[in-house]
Amino acid sequence: MADAIKIRAQVQGEITDIRILMQHPMETGQRKDEKGDAVPVNFIQTFSVLHNGKLLIDGQLNTSISKNPLFAFKARGIKAGDKLTVAWNDSAGDKRQDEISVP
């Protein structure tokens, strides 16, 4: 299974800065390994961010996103103690979900 999703949230008044680092190789299928064989396509296809179980962000990615993508968002209405959940599904059928409590 993939490494944990790193989720950071910083509440500043009404606005919360959210930063998400998803550990993933994001292979396009165009790179070759040391034997000259094509590395299979493997990228995050969908991801979502939930705030206390309610959908906050729903996104789709493709092969043009770099390895270990980092996303940053701003949101209103998030308070200390709230739960932020991030989940992704990739083209190889792997899934990952992680959650934090907002500090």
N, C-alpha and C positions, 0 to 999 in steps of 0.2 A: 504494500500500500504506500501511497505517496506521503511525503513529509507533511507535517501539520501546516495548516494555513495560519499565517501570522496576521492577527487582527489587532489594530491599535485604534482606540477612540479617545479623543480629547474634547471634553465639553468646555466650551467657552461662551458662557451666557446662553443665548437661545440656539446657538449654532454648535454642532458637533462635527469635528474633523475626523473622518474615518479613513484609515489606510489599510489596505489588504495586500498581502504578499502571498501569492499562490505558487508553491514549489512544484514545477512541472517542466519537463523537457521541451514541450511545444515543438515537436518535430514536423517539418513540412513535407517530408517524403522526397526532398530534392538533394539532401545531403548524402554522402557516401561514407561507409565505414572504412576501416583500415584495409579490408579485403577488396574494396571497390564496389561492394554491394550497396544498394539503396537502403537507407535507414527507413523503416516503415513510418507512415504517417501516424502521428499521435499528438493530438492537441486538445485543449479544453474547448468543448463545444458550447456548453451553457454554464452559467453560474447565477447564483441568486444570493441576495442579502436579505435577511429577515430581522425585523425589529420586534422583539417580544412575540414572535410567531407570525407576524404580519409581513407580507411581502413589501420590501422597501425598494429593491433593485432587482431587475430580471434582465440578464444580458446574454448575448450570443457572441462567441469569438470565432476566429478562423485561423488559418495558418500564418497570417501576417503578424501575429503577436509574438513578441520575443519570449525567450526562455524565462521562467520564473516571473510572470507578469506581476506588476505592481499597479494597483488602482487606488485612487484617492477621491473621496466624495465629501460633500458637506450636506448635513441634514439638520432639520429642525425637530424639536419635540423629543429629543433623546435625553434621558436623565441618568444620573449615577444610579447603578443597580439594575438598569435595564439590560436585557439580553440581546446581543447581536450574534446572529448565526450566518455563516457563509458556507455555501455548498457548491460543488462543481461536478460535472460529468464530462468525461473525455471520449474521444473517438474510438478508443480501445475498449470502452465499456467500464472503465474504472470510475470510481466515485470517491469523493472526500467531503466531509462536513466537520466544521469546528465551530465552537461557540465561546463567547466571552461575556462576562458581566462588565458593563461600562464602569470604569473607576470613578 
